[in-house]
């Protein structure tokens, strides 16, 4: 075991406590020990020079707080109370994790086409599947947060969508409970969509406390040949340091349609990597992020076209208020041999305050001929001409501004299939912006 620097001693101690209490197979024990060693070697990426992936995000406030304690005991939460802060529909299957623990009383699974297991259950029911897929996309050898999650997650959810042509929505809710001291929370989700299956997954993160706390989440998604997944990821933890990683692998002819909604955090990171590793694979990534006050949100999106005839669309929209700061960065890669790739990348931001700031840096790296690729970025305030036009039709300035913001967000919100989810996120968007909250 690597000797930990003094600042990370508490994380090592937490790992040792878990190692004594979690009954795990040898391969997983060795993986977790290797992961904590890599975290201790790497440390949090706080360097300001030569650290391109974190160029615009200063992690020193996060690194200064020892987020090593486990989440506090499970609070008395009723399903009715969760429905007031989460999207809900009676048609959805629901799995709820509170502080890293599965809560049967807040969960119900009725769909026959999906297997949903905790880590212990999956190691009993499908041990080879878990060993084959866990940590195969979220590589922790050079990523401190992937290493920290791999070493310290207390439980994990494993979801396998089987070969049914009927897609049913599954909502996985990760709840961060209230607590007095800073604690670390490490949600882990593994999703496998089998050959030819269709599925719809809602993945949400909600905080109940005032913080600060750390949510270091990792989701790995495997799409087999011809599989299709609609994926919705909601992050609503304004008091958290939320570092979320999504890793997706796609086989031939698979389709991944994803919508991300970021409410803003003390420091937030939406880290996505999609690998189109089969011919004619398709990936459509949409995002809407809303920030206010001193919130900071960093979107780092990478799409890797490995095989030919792949299609990808990346379209993000940001709405910034107060003195908040947002970042959009990442790259579309076209690897040698990935001919006939069709890829577009776009990020646009609407600034509602003079103090709001955005840094946008889309990029392309193309190593193949006969491709069609493009990217663009823009940021600005609400257009005076549009405001004038609406006010000339009898609307006051506040209502006109609200309509323009709604139109700006609709580009992403219209990509949401479930009507209950779409209306919920439209409500949250405006409730998150002080300058528009009174206009609801």
C-alpha positions in Angstrom: 0.0 0.0 0.0 1.3 3.4 -0.9 2.1 5.7 2.0 -0.5 8.5 2.0 0.4 12.2 2.3 -0.9 13.5 5.6 -3.7 15.4 4.0 -5.2 12.2 2.7 -4.7 10.0 5.8 -8.4 10.2 6.6 -9.4 8.8 3.2 -7.0 5.9 3.6 -8.6 5.3 7.1 -12.1 5.2 5.6 -10.9 2.7 3.0 -9.4 0.5 5.7 -12.7 0.6 7.7 -14.7 -0.5 4.6 -12.2 -3.2 3.7 -12.9 -4.8 7.1 -16.7 -4.7 6.8 -17.5 -5.3 3.1 -17.4 -9.0 2.0 -16.1 -8.8 -1.5 -14.5 -11.3 -3.9 -10.8 -11.2 -4.2 -10.7 -9.5 -7.7 -12.8 -6.6 -6.3 -10.8 -6.3 -3.2 -7.6 -6.1 -5.3 -9.2 -3.5 -7.6 -10.3 -1.3 -4.7 -6.8 -1.5 -3.1 -5.2 -0.5 -6.4 -7.7 2.3 -6.7 -7.0 3.8 -3.3 -3.3 3.6 -4.1 -3.8 5.5 -7.3 -5.8 8.2 -5.5 -3.1 8.6 -2.9 -0.5 8.9 -5.7 -2.5 11.3 -7.8 -4.3 13.4 -5.2 -7.0 15.9 -6.2 -6.1 17.8 -9.4 -5.5 21.2 -7.9 -2.5 22.2 -10.0 -3.2 25.3 -12.1 -0.5 24.9 -14.7 -0.4 22.1 -17.2 -3.7 20.8 -16.1 -5.9 21.3 -19.2 -8.9 19.2 -18.2 -9.3 21.4 -15.0 -8.0 24.7 -16.5 -11.0 26.8 -15.5 -12.0 25.0 -12.2 -10.1 25.6 -9.0 -10.4 22.5 -6.8 -8.5 23.9 -3.8 -11.7 24.6 -1.8 -12.7 21.0 -2.2 -9.3 19.6 -1.4 -9.1 21.6 1.8 -12.2 19.9 3.3 -11.8 16.3 4.6 -14.8 14.6 3.0 -13.9 11.3 4.5 -16.7 10.5 6.9 -19.6 8.3 5.8 -23.0 9.8 5.3 -25.1 10.3 8.4 -27.8 7.7 9.4 -30.7 7.3 7.1 -33.3 10.0 7.8 -37.0 9.3 8.0 -38.0 10.1 4.4 -41.4 9.2 3.1 -42.1 8.5 -0.6 -44.7 11.3 -0.6 -42.0 13.8 0.5 -39.6 12.6 -2.3 -42.3 13.3 -4.9 -42.2 17.0 -3.9 -38.5 17.3 -4.8 -38.1 14.7 -7.6 -39.9 14.0 -10.9 -42.4 11.3 -10.4 -44.9 9.3 -12.5 -46.9 6.2 -11.5 -45.7 4.5 -14.7 -42.1 4.6 -13.6 -40.2 1.9 -11.8 -38.2 3.5 -9.0 -35.0 2.6 -7.1 -33.9 4.9 -4.3 -30.4 5.0 -2.7 -30.0 7.2 0.4 -26.5 7.9 1.5 -25.2 5.0 -0.5 -27.7 2.5 0.9 -30.6 0.9 -1.0 -34.0 1.6 0.5 -36.7 -0.9 -0.4 -39.4 1.1 1.3 -38.8 3.9 -1.3 -38.4 1.6 -4.3 -40.7 -0.4 -6.5 -39.8 -2.5 -9.6 -42.6 -3.8 -11.7 -41.0 -4.1 -15.2 -40.0 -7.6 -16.2 -37.5 -6.6 -18.8 -34.9 -5.2 -16.3 -32.8 -6.8 -13.6 -31.9 -4.4 -10.8 -29.4 -5.6 -8.2 -27.4 -4.2 -5.4 -23.7 -5.0 -5.4 -24.2 -8.0 -3.1 -27.1 -9.3 -5.1 -25.2 -8.9 -8.4 -22.2 -10.7 -7.1 -24.5 -13.7 -6.3 -26.7 -13.6 -9.4 -24.3 -12.5 -12.2 -20.7 -12.4 -10.8 -19.1 -12.7 -14.3 -21.1 -9.8 -15.7 -20.0 -7.6 -12.8 -16.3 -8.6 -13.1 -16.4 -8.1 -16.9 -17.9 -4.6 -16.8 -17.2 -2.8 -13.5 -14.5 -0.1 -13.8 -13.8 -1.1 -17.4 -14.9 2.4 -18.7 -14.3 4.5 -15.6 -10.5 4.0 -15.7 -9.1 5.1 -12.4 -5.4 4.8 -13.1 -5.0 8.4 -14.1 -8.2 9.9 -12.7 -8.3 10.8 -9.0 -12.1 11.0 -8.7 -12.7 7.7 -10.5 -10.1 6.1 -8.2 -11.7 7.6 -5.1 -15.2 6.3 -6.0 -13.8 2.9 -6.9 -12.0 2.6 -3.6 -14.8 4.0 -1.3 -18.2 3.2 -2.8 -20.2 1.3 -0.1 -22.8 -0.2 -2.5 -23.5 -0.1 -6.2 -26.5 -0.6 -8.4 -26.3 -3.0 -11.3 -29.0 -2.6 -14.0 -29.4 -5.0 -16.9 -32.0 -4.2 -19.5 -33.0 -7.3 -21.4 -34.0 -7.9 -25.0 -37.5 -6.4 -24.9 -38.7 -4.0 -27.6 -41.0 -2.3 -25.0 -39.1 0.5 -23.2 -40.2 1.3 -19.6 -38.9 4.2 -17.6 -36.6 3.3 -14.6 -35.9 6.1 -12.2 -32.8 5.7 -10.1 -32.6 8.4 -7.3 -29.5 9.0 -5.3 -30.4 11.0 -2.2 -27.7 12.8 -0.1 -29.1 13.0 3.5 -28.7 16.0 5.7 -25.7 16.0 8.1 -23.8 18.3 10.3 -20.2 17.5 9.3 -18.7 17.2 5.8 -19.1 13.7 4.4 -18.2 11.9 1.2 -20.9 10.1 -0.9 -19.8 7.8 -3.7 -22.8 6.7 -5.9 -22.0 3.9 -8.3 -24.2 2.7 -11.2 -23.5 0.0 -13.8 -25.9 -0.3 -16.7 -25.9 -3.0 -19.4 -28.4 -2.8 -22.3 -28.4 -6.1 -24.0 -28.5 -6.8 -27.7 -31.6 -5.3 -29.4 -33.1 -4.0 -26.1 -34.8 -0.6 -25.7 -34.7 1.2 -22.3 -35.3 4.5 -20.7 -33.3 5.5 -17.6 -33.7 8.6 -15.3 -30.7 9.1 -13.0 -31.2 11.9 -10.4 -29.1 13.3 -7.6 -30.8 15.4 -4.9 -29.4 16.8 -1.7 -31.5 17.3 1.4 -29.0 19.0 3.6 -27.2 22.4 3.7 -23.8 20.9 3.1 -21.0 21.1 2.4 -20.6 17.5 1.3 -19.0 15.7 -1.6 -20.8 13.6 -4.2 -18.3 11.7 -6.3 -20.5 9.7 -8.7 -19.6 7.2 -11.4 -22.0 5.7 -14.0 -20.9 3.2 -16.6 -23.2 2.3 -19.5 -22.7 -0.5 -22.0 -24.8 -0.7 -25.1 -24.6 -4.0 -27.0 -25.3 -4.4 -30.7 -28.6 -2.7 -31.8 -29.4 -1.6 -28.2 -31.1 1.8 -27.6 -31.1 3.9 -24.4 -32.8 7.1 -23.5 -30.9 8.5 -20.6 -31.8 11.5 -18.4 -29.3 12.8 -15.8 -30.5 15.3 -13.2 -28.1 17.0 -10.8 -29.8 19.1 -8.2 -27.3 19.5 -5.3 -26.7 23.2 -4.9 -24.9 22.7 -1.6 -22.6 20.0 -2.8 -19.3 19.6 -4.4 -20.6 17.3 -7.1 -18.1 15.5 -9.4 -20.1 13.3 -11.7 -18.7 10.9 -14.3 -20.6 9.2 -17.1 -18.8 6.7 -19.3 -20.6 5.1 -22.3 -19.5 2.3 -24.6 -21.5 1.6 -27.8 -21.5 -1.4 -30.1 -22.6 -1.7 -33.7 -25.9 0.0 -34.6 -26.6 1.1 -31.0 -28.3 4.4 -30.1 -27.6 6.6 -27.0 -29.9 9.6 -26.5 -29.0 11.6 -23.3 -30.3 14.8 -21.7 -28.3 16.3 -18.8 -29.8 18.9 -16.4 -27.5 20.7 -14.0 -28.9 22.9 -11.3 -25.5 24.2 -10.2 -23.3 23.4 -7.2 -20.7 24.9 -5.0 -18.3 23.3 -7.5 -19.9 21.0 -10.0 -18.4 18.8 -12.7 -20.3 17.0 -15.5 -17.6 14.7 -16.9 -18.8 12.6 -19.9 -17.0 10.3 -22.3 -18.8 8.3 -25.0 -17.0 5.7 -27.2 -18.7 4.8 -30.5 -16.9 1.5 -30.9 -19.2 -0.1 -33.5 -20.1 0.9 -37.1 -23.3 3.0 -37.4 -23.5 3.8 -33.7 -25.3 7.0 -32.8 -25.0 9.3 -29.8 -27.1 12.4 -29.2 -26.1 14.4 -26.1 -28.1 17.4 -24.9 -27.6 19.5 -21.8 -29.2 22.4 -20.0 -27.4 23.9 -17.0 -28.7 26.7 -14.8 -26.5 28.6 -12.3 -26.9 31.4 -9.8 -25.1 33.2 -7.0 -21.5 31.9 -6.6 -22.2 28.5 -8.2 -19.6 26.9 -10.4 -20.4 24.3 -13.1 -17.8 22.6 -15.4 -19.0 20.6 -18.3 -16.3 18.4 -19.8 -17.7 16.3 -22.7 -15.7 14.0 -24.9 -17.1 11.9 -27.8 -14.8 9.3 -29.4 -15.6 8.0 -32.9 -13.7 4.8 -33.2 -15.5 2.9 -36.0 -16.9 4.2 -39.3 -20.3 5.6 -40.2 -20.9 7.0 -36.7 -23.2 9.9 -35.9 -23.0 12.2 -32.9 -24.7 15.5 -31.9 -23.7 17.5 -28.9 -25.9 20.5 -28.0 -25.7 22.3 -24.6 -27.4 25.4 -23.4 -26.4 27.4 -20.3 -28.5 30.0 -18.3 -26.3 32.0 -15.9 -27.4 34.4 -13.2 -25.7 36.2 -10.3 -22.0 35.9 -10.2 -22.0 32.2 -11.2 -19.4 30.7 -13.5 -19.9 27.9 -16.1 -17.5 26.1 -18.4 -18.0 24.0 -21.5 -15.1 22.0 -22.8 -14.2 18.8 -24.4 -13.4 17.2 -27.7 -14.9 15.2 -30.5 -12.3 12.7 -31.7 -12.4 10.9 -35.0 -10.0 8.0 -34.9 -8.1 6.6 -37.9 -10.4 4.5 -40.1 -13.6 6.1 -38.7 -14.7 7.3 -42.2 -18.1 8.7 -42.9 -18.3 10.1 -39.4 -21.0 12.8 -39.0 -20.4 14.9 -35.8 -21.6 18.3 -34.6 -20.9 20.1 -31.4 -22.5 23.3 -30.1 -22.6 25.3 -26.9 -24.7 28.5 -26.3 -25.0 30.5 -23.1 -27.5 33.1 -21.9 -26.1 35.6 -19.4 -28.8 37.2 -17.2 -26.3 39.2 -15.1 -23.3 41.3 -15.8 -21.3 39.3 -13.2 -22.0 35.9 -14.7 -19.1 34.4 -16.6 -18.7 31.5 -19.0 -15.7 29.9 -20.7 -16.4 27.7 -23.7 -13.8 25.7 -25.6 -15.2 23.1 -28.0 -12.7 21.2 -30.1 -12.3 18.6 -32.9 -9.4 16.1 -33.4 -9.8 14.4 -36.8 -7.5 11.6 -37.9 -9.7 10.2 -40.8 -10.7 11.4 -44.2 -14.2 11.7 -45.7 -15.9 13.0 -42.5 -18.4 15.8 -41.8 -17.6 17.6 -38.5 -18.4 21.0 -37.1 -18.4 22.9 -33.8 -19.4 26.3 -32.4 -20.0 28.3 -29.2 -21.6 31.6 -28.3 -22.6 33.6 -25.2 -24.6 36.8 -24.7 -27.3 38.6 -22.9 -31.0 38.6 -23.8 -31.2 40.4 -27.1 -32.6 44.0 -26.9 -34.3 43.7 -30.3 -36.2 40.6 -29.1 -37.2 42.4 -25.9 -38.3 45.4 -27.8 -40.4 43.3 -30.2 -42.3 41.5 -27.3 -42.8 44.8 -25.3 -44.2 46.4 -28.4 -46.8 43.7 -28.3 -47.9 44.7 -24.8 -45.8 42.5 -22.6 -43.8 44.0 -19.7 -40.1 43.5 -19.5 -40.2 40.7 -16.9 -42.6 38.6 -18.8 -40.9 39.2 -22.1 -37.6 38.1 -20.5 -39.2 35.0 -19.2 -40.6 34.0 -22.6 -37.2 34.5 -24.2 -35.4 32.4 -21.6 -38.1 29.7 -22.0 -37.5 29.7 -25.7 -33.8 29.4 -25.2 -34.2 26.4 -22.9 -36.8 24.7 -25.0 -34.2 23.5 -27.5 -33.0 21.0 -24.9 -36.3 20.5 -23.0 -38.0 19.4 -26.1 -35.6 16.4 -26.3 -37.1 14.9 -23.1 -39.6 12.1 -23.8 -41.5 11.6 -20.5 -44.0 14.5 -20.2 -43.8 14.5 -16.4 -40.0 14.9 -16.5 -40.2 17.6 -19.0 -42.7 19.7 -17.0 -40.8 19.1 -13.8 -37.5 20.4 -15.3 -39.2 23.4 -16.9 -40.5 24.4 -13.4 -37.1 23.8 -11.8 -35.3 25.9 -14.4 -37.3 29.1 -13.5 -37.4 28.3 -9.8 -33.6 28.3 -9.9 -33.2 31.8 -11.2 -33.8 34.6 -8.7 -34.5 37.2 -11.4 -37.3 35.1 -12.8 -38.6 33.2 -9.8 -41.3 35.7 -9.0 -42.7 35.4 -12.5 -43.8 31.8 -12.2 
